[in-house]
Amino acid sequence: QVQLVESGGGWVQIGGSLRLSCVGSGSDFSINNAMAWYRQAPGEERELVASISSGAYYDHSVKGRFTISRDSAKNTLYLQMNSLKPEDTAMYYCAAPRHGSDFSKGHTWGQGTQDHQD
């Protein structure tokens, strides 16, 4: 069983920064497994933003602006978002493997946190 709770979204000026957090818990959760951030804009499909396992992966649209990281002591995944653009406005979701240490058997999702740019 895995539970994920995101926080840190909000209103920010274009060009500003936000840091999203995702706290994981449950008997099947390990912060050291593969983890990821997705986002979904209104009317769009959910898309992968960044993931972390042995290394980090970034979608080309956020590379150089976003940084994914994790704190093992706090069971927390982060997404530092800098130089925000209007097209970054979306609901952001944290994802952990449903079973095992990677996403081959599906995703468990958090409830999401909304990011808005003015």
N, C-alpha and C positions, 0 to 999 in steps of 0.2 A: 504494500500500500504506500502511495506517495501523495503528499499534499504540497502544493506550491502557493505561496502568497506573494504577489507583486506589490510594489509601492514605488512612489517617487515621480509619478507623472504629474502634469500640470501645465499651466500656461507659461510660455516663455517667449521673449522677443526673438525674431529672426536673427540668427547669428549667435544666439545664446547657448547655454548648456543645461543639461539635466543629467541626473544619475538615477537610473532605475535599479531597484533591488528586488531580489526574489529569494525568499526564505523557504527552504525545503525541510520536510519532516516526513516521518512514517517509517515503518519497518523495512520497506524496500528502497528507501532513499539513501543515496550516497552522493555528496557534492563532488566526489572525485570521478563519477561517471560522466559520460558525455552529457552536456547541457547546451541549451540554445535559447536564443531570443528570436521570436517571430513578431511580425506586425501585420495589421489588417486595417486598411483604409476603407471608408464607406464605399460600398459597391464593388470592392476589389476582393481578390482572393488573399488568403493569408500567405505571407511570404517569409522566407528565412532571411533574417538580418545578420546574425552572427552565431557561431557555435564554438564550443571549446571541448577538446578532449585531450589528446597529447599535445595538440597545438591549437591555434585559433584560426577560424575561417570567417571572412567577411564578404557580404554581398558587395559588388562593385560600387553600388550607389552610396555606401556608407564607409568604404575603406578609406582610412586616413582621417576620419572624423569620429568614428565610434570605436570604443575599446571594450571588449568583454573580459571579465576577470571573475575570480571566485576567492572566497575566504573560507578555508576549511574549518577553522575554529568556530565560525558563525553559521556554517551551513548555508551560506548566502552567495548567490550569483549576482553580478553587477553588469550594468551596461552604461558606460560613460558616453554621453552623446554631446559632442561639441559642434560648433558651427552649424547649428540647426537650420534647416531649410523648410519652407512651407510644405514641400512634398514629404517631409518626415512626420507630418501629422497623421496619427493612426492610433489604434489600440495596440498596445504592446503586450505580448504574452511570453511568459517563461515556459520552457518545456524541458521535461526530464524523460528518460526512457520509461516506458510502461513496464517492461520486464528486462532484466539484465543490465548491462552497462552501456549499451548503445541503442540507437533508435530503430534497429531492424525489426523489432516486434511492436512498434507503435510508440505513441507519445502520451504522456500525461501533461495536462495543461493547467496553468494557473487561471485566475479569473480575469486577468488583464488589468492594465493601467493605461489611462488615456494621456496622450501627449498632444498639446495644441501649440501652434505658433501664431503669434500676432504679426 
